[in-house]
């Protein structure tokens, strides 16, 4: 997940980029607890996709250890 907040980018553009990333990234590569998603408030498209496609998701991409994400 490579969404980063940059000066001058508005919220709508940030959400568009987040939605694009959320739906192009393989779901097995999701890390729904990534701090950047919460800092930028761009977590919503990722959780939307998880709810639709894999509401009980086993995240193996976390930096410390794998975890279950239930949406």
N, C-alpha and C positions, 0 to 999 in steps of 0.2 A: 504494500500500500504506500504509494508514493505521493499522496496529497500533502502539500505543504502550504502553509499560509505565507503569502508574500504581500508586502505593502502595496496598496493600490488595487488589489484584486477584491472585488465585491463578493458578498455572501452568495449571490445567485451564481456567479461564475465558479466559486468554490464548490457549491453543491452540484453543479453540472459536471465538473471534473470528478467529483467523488462518485456520482452515479455512473459515469462512464467507466471509472476504475472498478467499481463494485461489480458491474455486470460483465466486465471483460476478464477479470481475474478468475482463475479456476477456484472453485469453492473450497477445494482442499487446501488452498494456500491462504485462506482467510485467517486473520488474527483479530477477531472482533474486539479484543481488549487493548488494542494498540493505543498508546497514550495520545498520539498525534490526532487520531479520530475524535477524541474527546476534547482536546485543546482547541481544535478548529470547529467543533460541533458539526462534523461531517460524517458521523457514524450512522446516520439514518438510512442511507441507501444500502449499506452493508447489512444492517439488521432487517431491512425490508426483504432483501434477497434471501437471507437466512430463513426468515419466517416462511417464505414461499417455497423454498427448495429443500431446506435441511434444518428444520426447527430444533433438532437436537444434533449439534455439530461438535465433533471431536477436533479440537484445535491442536495441531502438532507444531505450529509455527511460532509459538510463544517463546520468548528468549530464555525463560527459566525451565519450565516443564510444560508438558501437554495438559490440557484441561477440557472439560465439557462446557459448551455454551448452549444454554436452553433459552430459546426465544419464543 
